[in-house]
């Protein structure tokens, strides 16, 4: 029997989560796993991409959304028992997709399951060599980024499912009589925690059923994994996980912060308060998550450089910086760039930050960097917003790279470079809100290939152009909204589709303005 001690650094979480780690009354625990040992020893996997990550506490996460994924543990001879776990869906690839728990697992295609469906219900189902057969279902609100407690009880041929302590579905089926217990997703990503298998009748815990953190202490890497190029398996890195699997430190001085970002190996860095850095730029090493505590934490006086020193190499070096996440930080008063990504750095996720009032670029990506997602950021009160590719003469380094996704950002009174793009293909710009960009919105130049879709342009003189300045590029503009004094897009040519690399859904552009204004920037990690 595998039992792992549940010790969470944040006392506020531990007090709540302990409710789930305790065995149910009148039951004997067969197995518990809270993943606080940082590994998934004893689990067998079938499909998907499973790893133990820091998500407030340690949790077991499945990040793939392109197929079914299963993992299971325990003993094949188990017959009558209940399995309970906390489940947080983080992404659904299509409609009717599910994430949940399993019982009487005999193989990767034979088991009972209780799952949350993005069709707005909870499903009790059987799988016996073919597609899942729903035995019973009940209406339920299912949201990504929210923890739910699922319990599946199997006794003889009676199956019962519980959601957050309440019985919701029941069925009778005698096909499977014994097997292991586990977790499963179908074209969905999710986090799982506080897994327990026990005998005896189910007696659910009372009181609060959804553990939360204080608003000033956001969990490391909460919510869904990145959408776009940061999620792609390439260059030896499968998606962007940052400091997952490493320790967590909280820093409240510039000296502590600079030591943390220079530390080798995976590390989760929580920035508490506004830190004044000794400018201008400071190097971030690979495998880091840097996240602000609350809505007001951040950096001033200096910016972050993610990448090796500039050189003339034309292919990714073996020691290229990679796997970095920057979230929920305020950047202001930077004497150079706020965030600079360079020299074949790959797999970076820049998400939910507020950037303004700097000297040069707010987010610049250049010199062969690739597989990057820039999402849900609010950039404002600044002229030179974002570059992708720094120079018209740098094709030797940039051609074939600079694959970047920009989605759900708020480009707010940033006159130019929103972004200004060279050489990258495809560069994907979707569901962003552009307002009062007095010079140009998206400039696609120097043989870049850009797909610009589902955006909302308001009072943008030249919203999209592939002839803005210098050598021309290629762009496809579709399903965008242009209001106020916005001009017409100047766009032509053919471009490789982003869907060649990853799945995504474009929201109705008419709702993008409201959604982005509500969700972009710091303090909005639920979006």
MOGI-V655716 format. One record per residue. N is the residue number from 1. PHI is phi in whole degrees, 0 to 359 (999 if undefined). NEAR is the number of other ideal C-beta (glycine too) atoms within 8 Angstrom. D_LAST is the distance of its C-alpha to the last C-alpha in Angstrom with 1 decimal. Layout:
N_PHI_NEAR_D_LAST + N_PHI_NEAR_D_LAST
This chain:
1_999_4_38.8 + 2_258_9_35.8 + 3_228_8_34.5 + 4_241_10_32.1 + 5_296_7_31.9 + 6_259_12_28.6 + 7_230_6_28.2 + 8_253_11_24.9 + 9_297_5_25.1 + 10_276_10_22.9 + 11_299_6_25.2 + 12_296_9_22.7 + 13_285_12_21.1 + 14_299_12_24.6 + 15_297_7_25.9 + 16_278_10_23.5 + 17_296_15_23.3 + 18_300_9_27.1 + 19_303_9_27.3 + 20_278_13_26.1 + 21_284_10_28.4 + 22_286_7_31.5 + 23_297_9_33.6 + 24_295_13_33.8 + 25_300_5_36.9 + 26_62_6_40.0 + 27_229_13_38.5 + 28_252_7_39.4 + 29_285_10_36.7 + 30_267_11_37.3 + 31_196_13_34.5 + 32_227_13_31.4 + 33_211_12_28.9 + 34_259_14_26.2 + 35_66_15_26.0 + 36_286_11_26.7 + 37_277_8_29.5 + 38_79_7_27.0 + 39_220_6_28.4 + 40_240_10_28.7 + 41_302_6_32.5 + 42_93_6_34.0 + 43_256_11_31.3 + 44_255_6_32.3 + 45_245_9_29.8 + 46_220_9_30.1 + 47_83_9_27.7 + 48_82_14_24.2 + 49_230_9_23.1 + 50_255_11_23.3 + 51_200_11_23.1 + 52_271_12_22.8 + 53_228_12_20.0 + 54_271_16_18.9 + 55_220_14_15.9 + 56_85_12_16.8 + 57_246_16_20.2 + 58_291_12_21.4 + 59_215_14_20.2 + 60_260_16_21.3 + 61_244_15_18.8 + 62_243_16_19.4 + 63_256_13_17.6 + 64_285_10_19.7 + 65_231_11_18.7 + 66_256_6_22.0 + 67_193_7_24.3 + 68_285_9_25.1 + 69_219_15_24.9 + 70_225_15_26.9 + 71_211_16_28.0 + 72_211_14_30.6 + 73_209_13_32.9 + 74_99_11_35.8 + 75_238_6_39.2 + 76_294_8_40.3 + 77_272_5_42.8 + 78_301_13_40.3 + 79_241_8_41.0 + 80_256_6_39.9 + 81_193_13_36.8 + 82_237_15_33.3 + 83_238_14_30.2 + 84_230_15_27.2 + 85_202_13_23.9 + 86_270_12_20.4 + 87_230_16_18.0 + 88_234_15_14.2 + 89_298_16_13.3 + 90_238_13_10.9 + 91_188_11_11.8 + 92_236_11_14.5 + 93_260_9_16.9 + 94_110_6_18.4 + 95_263_6_19.2 + 96_68_7_20.9 + 97_270_14_19.5 + 98_222_14_19.8 + 99_212_14_19.4 + 100_186_14_21.9 + 101_240_17_25.2 + 102_225_17_28.7 + 103_218_15_32.3 + 104_50_14_35.8 + 105_284_13_34.6 + 106_256_10_37.6 + 107_195_6_36.1 + 108_293_6_32.9 + 109_231_8_33.8 + 110_219_11_35.4 + 111_186_18_33.6 + 112_263_15_32.2 + 113_219_17_28.5 + 114_233_16_26.1 + 115_221_14_22.6 + 116_274_13_19.4 + 117_245_13_19.1 + 118_285_12_16.4 + 119_279_6_19.3 + 120_85_8_18.7 + 121_204_10_21.3 + 122_249_16_22.7 + 123_239_15_25.5 + 124_257_16_28.7 + 125_221_12_30.3 + 126_240_12_33.1 + 127_232_13_33.4 + 128_222_9_37.0 + 129_95_5_37.3 + 130_232_6_35.6 + 131_289_4_32.4 + 132_301_9_30.8 + 133_246_9_32.6 + 134_286_8_30.7 + 135_270_10_33.0 + 136_198_11_31.1 + 137_211_9_27.7 + 138_213_9_26.1 + 139_295_4_23.3 + 140_202_10_20.1 + 141_279_4_16.5 + 142_239_12_14.5 + 143_235_6_10.7 + 144_290_10_9.1 + 145_82_10_8.3 + 146_244_9_11.1 + 147_278_9_14.6 + 148_231_12_17.6 + 149_257_16_21.2 + 150_250_17_23.4 + 151_227_14_27.2 + 152_239_18_29.7 + 153_252_13_33.4 + 154_239_12_36.1 + 155_226_6_39.7 + 156_59_5_42.4 + 157_261_6_41.2 + 158_264_10_38.9 + 159_239_15_35.1 + 160_228_11_32.8 + 161_240_16_29.0 + 162_236_15_27.1 + 163_238_12_23.5 + 164_51_8_22.7 + 165_89_10_26.4 + 166_252_7_27.5 + 167_293_7_29.6 + 168_232_9_28.1 + 169_218_14_30.1 + 170_212_10_33.5 + 171_202_9_35.7 + 172_237_7_39.0 + 173_200_10_39.5 + 174_246_6_42.1 + 175_294_5_41.3 + 176_250_12_39.9 + 177_250_5_41.8 + 178_202_9_40.6 + 179_151_12_38.1 + 180_284_12_35.5 + 181_238_16_32.0 + 182_191_15_28.7 + 183_227_15_25.1 + 184_205_16_24.2 + 185_228_15_21.5 + 186_233_11_22.2 + 187_52_11_20.4 + 188_210_14_17.3 + 189_251_14_15.8 + 190_195_12_15.5 + 191_250_12_16.5 + 192_227_13_19.6 + 193_207_17_21.4 + 194_50_12_24.5 + 195_278_17_26.4 + 196_214_14_29.8 + 197_241_14_32.7 + 198_214_13_35.4 + 199_264_8_38.5 + 200_86_8_39.6 + 201_291_6_38.0 + 202_283_10_34.3 + 203_235_7_33.9 + 204_284_10_30.2 + 205_295_9_29.1 + 206_256_4_28.7 + 207_87_5_26.5 + 208_300_6_22.8 + 209_246_7_21.4 + 210_241_9_17.9 + 211_295_11_18.2 + 212_229_5_15.9 + 213_261_11_16.2 + 214_303_6_17.4 + 215_298_6_14.9 + 216_272_5_16.9 + 217_227_11_16.7 + 218_293_12_13.3 + 219_292_9_14.1 + 220_293_13_14.9 + 221_51_16_12.7 + 222_283_10_10.2 + 223_76_8_8.2 + 224_288_9_9.1 + 225_292_11_11.8 + 226_294_12_11.9 + 227_260_13_12.6 + 228_102_14_15.8 + 229_295_14_18.8 + 230_294_15_17.5 + 231_267_12_17.5 + 232_280_10_21.1 + 233_275_5_24.1 + 234_199_9_26.5 + 235_54_10_28.8 + 236_79_3_29.1 + 237_233_12_25.4 + 238_265_4_23.3 + 239_75_13_19.7 + 240_240_16_18.2 + 241_242_14_18.2 + 242_60_14_19.1 + 243_273_17_21.0 + 244_308_14_20.6 + 245_89_10_23.9 + 246_261_11_24.9 + 247_289_5_25.3 + 248_242_12_23.0 + 249_233_10_24.4 + 250_250_7_23.4 + 251_241_12_25.1 + 252_227_8_25.9 + 253_227_7_28.6 + 254_298_9_28.9 + 255_298_6_31.5 + 256_296_10_29.4 + 257_296_14_26.5 + 258_295_10_28.9 + 259_294_8_30.6 + 260_294_11_27.4 + 261_289_14_26.1 + 262_268_7_29.7 + 263_289_8_30.0 + 264_285_3_30.7 + 265_93_6_28.7 + 266_298_10_25.3 + 267_204_14_23.9 + 268_258_17_20.7 + 269_245_15_21.0 + 270_261_13_19.4 + 271_264_16_20.2 + 272_251_8_21.2 + 273_89_8_22.1 + 274_266_9_23.0 + 275_258_13_25.4 + 276_267_8_28.1 + 277_270_13_29.0 + 278_282_6_32.5 + 279_307_10_31.6 + 280_264_7_31.2 + 281_234_11_29.5 + 282_224_10_28.8 + 283_283_8_28.6 + 284_251_11_25.9 + 285_272_10_27.2 + 286_296_7_25.8 + 287_62_13_23.6 + 288_232_16_21.6 + 289_248_15_18.1 + 290_242_13_18.0 + 291_224_16_15.3 + 292_279_15_15.6 + 293_273_12_16.3 + 294_74_11_14.6 + 295_267_7_13.7 + 296_249_9_17.2 + 297_278_14_18.3 + 298_171_14_19.3 + 299_229_15_22.3 + 300_220_12_25.1 + 301_83_10_28.5 + 302_195_13_27.6 + 303_241_18_25.3 + 304_251_13_24.3 + 305_252_11_26.4 + 306_247_13_25.2 + 307_155_13_28.3 + 308_289_12_32.1 + 309_300_4_34.6 + 310_297_6_35.5 + 311_213_6_38.2 + 312_265_4_39.7 + 313_298_8_38.7 + 314_241_6_37.5 + 315_213_6_35.7 + 316_299_8_33.2 + 317_288_9_35.2 + 318_298_4_35.0 + 319_258_5_33.5 + 320_303_13_30.7 + 321_295_12_27.7 + 322_203_12_24.8 + 323_64_11_21.7 + 324_232_18_19.9 + 325_239_15_16.3 + 326_233_13_15.5 + 327_219_15_12.3 + 328_61_13_11.7 + 329_241_15_15.2 + 330_264_13_17.1 + 331_245_16_19.9 + 332_206_10_22.8 + 333_63_7_26.6 + 334_275_17_26.8 + 335_281_10_30.4 + 336_225_11_29.5 + 337_279_14_26.2 + 338_284_11_23.0 + 339_227_14_22.0 + 340_238_14_24.7 + 341_243_13_24.6 + 342_210_14_28.1 + 343_57_15_30.9 + 344_62_16_29.5 + 345_300_14_26.5 + 346_219_14_24.3 + 347_58_14_21.0 + 348_230_18_18.8 + 349_236_15_15.0 + 350_247_13_14.1 + 351_217_14_10.5 + 352_57_13_8.8 + 353_252_15_12.4 + 354_243_12_14.6 + 355_230_16_17.9 + 356_199_11_21.0 + 357_51_6_24.7 + 358_254_17_25.9 + 359_263_5_29.1 + 360_249_8_28.4 + 361_285_13_25.3 + 362_276_16_21.8 + 363_222_16_20.8 + 364_250_15_23.9 + 365_231_14_24.3 + 366_202_15_27.9 + 367_51_12_31.0 + 368_76_13_30.0 + 369_290_16_26.6 + 370_198_14_24.5 + 371_59_13_21.7 + 372_229_17_18.9 + 373_240_17_15.3 + 374_243_14_14.1 + 375_222_16_10.5 + 376_55_13_8.2 + 377_265_16_11.3 + 378_248_12_13.3 + 379_251_15_16.9 + 380_201_11_19.6 + 381_52_7_23.2 + 382_201_12_24.5 + 383_273_6_26.7 + 384_273_9_26.5 + 385_284_15_22.9 + 386_220_15_22.5 + 387_253_12_25.3 + 388_233_15_25.3 + 389_91_15_28.9 + 390_269_8_31.0 + 391_206_6_34.3 + 392_293_8_36.1 + 393_260_4_38.6 + 394_258_13_36.3 + 395_298_9_36.3 + 396_299_6_38.0 + 397_272_12_35.0 + 398_266_15_32.2 + 399_297_8_33.4 + 400_91_3_31.7 + 401_237_12_28.8 + 402_54_18_26.0 + 403_272_13_23.7 + 404_223_15_20.3 + 405_249_15_17.1 + 406_243_13_15.4 + 407_218_16_12.4 + 408_59_12_10.0 + 409_269_15_11.9 + 410_248_14_13.6 + 411_269_13_17.3 + 412_248_11_18.7 + 413_55_8_22.5 + 414_247_15_22.9 + 415_302_9_26.2 + 416_216_12_26.5 + 417_62_11_25.1 + 418_238_14_21.8 + 419_267_13_22.5 + 420_261_13_26.2 + 421_241_16_26.8 + 422_230_17_29.9 + 423_69_14_31.0 + 424_296_17_27.8 + 425_199_13_27.5 + 426_281_14_25.3 + 427_253_17_22.8 + 428_248_14_19.8 + 429_239_13_18.2 + 430_219_14_15.9 + 431_57_12_13.6 + 432_263_15_14.0 + 433_247_15_15.2 + 434_250_13_18.6 + 435_221_11_20.6 + 436_52_8_24.1 + 437_269_16_24.6 + 438_287_5_28.4 + 439_254_7_29.6 + 440_209_15_27.5 + 441_275_13_24.1 + 442_268_14_24.1 + 443_249_15_27.5 + 444_248_17_28.4 + 445_230_16_31.7 + 446_50_12_34.2 + 447_64_13_33.9 + 448_293_19_30.2 + 449_240_16_28.6 + 450_237_19_25.4 + 451_247_15_23.5 + 452_236_16_21.7 + 453_217_12_20.1 + 454_66_11_17.8 + 455_263_16_17.5 + 456_240_14_18.2 + 457_255_12_21.1 + 458_235_12_22.4 + 459_54_9_25.7 + 460_248_16_25.7 + 461_302_11_29.4 + 462_233_11_29.1 + 463_295_17_25.7 + 464_219_14_26.6 + 465_211_13_29.8 + 466_251_17_31.6 + 467_223_5_34.6 + 468_289_11_33.2 + 469_195_4_35.5 + 470_74_6_37.3 + 471_300_7_37.5 + 472_283_8_35.6 + 473_241_15_32.8 + 474_234_15_31.7 + 475_209_18_28.7 + 476_241_12_27.4 + 477_245_9_25.6 + 478_213_7_24.5 + 479_58_6_22.7 + 480_261_15_21.7 + 481_248_9_22.1 + 482_236_10_24.5 + 483_231_8_25.1 + 484_66_5_27.3 + 485_265_6_29.5 + 486_290_11_27.7 + 487_276_9_30.2 + 488_269_5_30.4 + 489_292_12_29.1 + 490_253_9_31.9 + 491_213_12_31.0 + 492_201_6_33.2 + 493_105_10_33.9 + 494_247_5_32.5 + 495_220_12_29.6 + 496_299_7_28.7 + 497_282_7_25.7 + 498_301_12_22.4 + 499_296_7_22.6 + 500_298_6_25.6 + 501_253_8_23.4 + 502_203_10_20.2 + 503_270_7_18.7 + 504_201_11_15.9 + 505_234_4_15.1 + 506_268_9_15.3 + 507_285_9_13.8 + 508_304_6_16.4 + 509_297_13_16.8 + 510_294_6_17.9 + 511_261_8_14.5 + 512_293_17_12.9 + 513_304_9_14.1 + 514_295_7_12.5 + 515_295_12_9.0 + 516_289_16_9.2 + 517_298_9_11.1 + 518_282_8_8.7 + 519_249_9_5.6 + 520_280_15_7.9 + 521_90_11_10.0 + 522_282_16_10.5 + 523_78_7_9.6 + 524_232_11_5.8 + 525_290_10_5.3 + 526_284_6_3.8 + 527_274_10_0.0
